[in-house]
């Protein structure tokens, strides 16, 4: 897959489909939290359960999804499996996402399609739009 950021628009369905699948794989808050935690180093499912406060079955399912996408792999040690990120490029993606979120302010979280639906409307109205409040 290639996404040309130099100016030409890539509209190939296979290229865009692969990119969309990558973002969907990280689009669930639990999977994103797992991937970000694994960016800090290896962890077992029990470690992730304790750190994220999710059910073991939920964490296992999300880890399986990330494994299926080729983003995470397991290293068995006895009866335990230690998971880690396979692709160091994810660290660059996370860094770029942080920069993008900082640059867009609250626009993404206020997006009517993909923003945080639990965010109170009063907070949304306080966002600077067009340079004025």
C-alpha positions in Angstrom: 0.0 0.0 0.0 1.2 3.5 -0.7 -0.3 6.7 0.4 1.5 9.6 -1.3 1.6 12.6 1.0 3.6 14.7 -1.5 0.7 16.0 -3.4 -1.0 13.4 -5.5 -4.1 11.8 -4.3 -4.2 8.0 -4.1 -7.7 6.7 -4.8 -6.9 3.0 -5.4 -9.5 1.1 -3.4 -7.0 -1.6 -2.3 -4.6 1.0 -1.0 -7.3 3.0 0.8 -8.9 -0.2 2.0 -5.7 -1.3 3.6 -5.1 2.1 5.3 -8.7 2.1 6.5 -8.3 -1.4 8.0 -5.2 -0.3 9.8 -7.0 2.7 11.3 -10.0 0.6 12.2 -7.7 -1.9 14.0 -6.6 0.9 16.2 -9.9 2.7 16.2 -11.4 0.9 19.2 -10.4 2.6 22.5 -9.5 -0.7 24.1 -7.3 -1.8 21.2 -5.7 1.6 21.1 -5.0 1.5 24.9 -3.5 -2.0 24.5 -1.3 -1.0 21.6 -0.1 2.1 23.5 0.6 0.1 26.6 2.6 -2.5 24.5 4.5 0.5 23.1 6.1 0.7 26.6 7.2 -3.0 26.5 5.9 -6.5 26.7 2.9 -7.4 28.8 0.8 -10.5 29.5 -3.0 -10.4 29.2 -3.2 -10.4 33.0 -1.0 -7.3 33.1 -3.2 -5.6 30.6 -6.4 -6.6 32.5 -5.0 -5.0 35.7 -3.8 -1.9 34.0 -6.8 -1.2 31.8 -9.6 -2.4 34.1 -11.2 -4.5 31.3 -12.4 -8.1 31.5 -9.9 -10.8 30.6 -12.1 -12.0 27.7 -12.3 -8.5 26.3 -8.6 -8.0 26.5 -7.9 -11.4 25.0 -10.3 -10.7 22.1 -8.7 -7.3 21.4 -5.2 -8.8 21.6 -6.3 -11.5 19.1 -7.5 -8.8 16.8 -4.2 -6.9 16.9 -2.4 -10.2 16.4 -4.6 -10.9 13.3 -3.6 -7.5 11.9 0.1 -8.3 12.3 0.6 -5.5 14.8 1.2 -7.6 17.9 2.9 -11.0 18.5 3.2 -13.3 21.5 6.2 -14.8 23.0 5.4 -17.9 25.1 7.3 -18.5 28.3 6.1 -21.6 30.1 2.3 -21.2 30.5 2.4 -17.4 30.0 2.5 -15.4 26.8 4.2 -12.0 26.7 2.8 -9.7 24.0 4.7 -7.0 22.2 4.3 -4.6 19.3 5.7 -6.1 16.1 6.0 -2.9 14.1 8.1 -0.1 15.6 6.5 2.2 13.0 3.4 2.2 15.4 5.5 4.4 17.7 5.9 6.9 15.0 2.2 6.7 14.2 1.3 7.4 17.8 3.7 10.3 17.9 2.2 11.8 14.7 -1.3 11.3 16.1 -0.4 13.2 19.2 1.0 16.1 17.1 -2.1 16.1 14.9 -4.4 16.1 17.9 -2.5 18.9 19.5 -2.7 20.9 16.2 -6.5 20.4 15.8 -7.3 21.1 19.3 -10.7 19.8 20.2 -12.0 19.5 16.6 -11.6 15.7 16.5 -13.3 15.1 19.8 -16.2 17.3 18.8 -16.7 15.6 15.4 -20.4 14.7 15.1 -19.5 11.4 13.4 -16.5 10.2 15.4 -16.2 12.4 18.4 -16.8 11.5 22.0 -20.6 11.0 22.3 -20.4 11.3 26.1 -18.9 14.8 25.9 -21.4 17.4 27.3 -22.8 19.9 24.8 -21.8 22.8 27.1 -18.2 21.9 26.7 -18.6 21.7 22.9 -20.0 25.2 22.8 -17.0 26.7 24.5 -14.6 25.6 21.8 -13.0 28.4 19.8 -14.5 28.5 16.3 -13.0 30.8 13.6 -10.9 32.7 16.1 -13.8 33.7 18.5 -15.6 32.2 21.3 
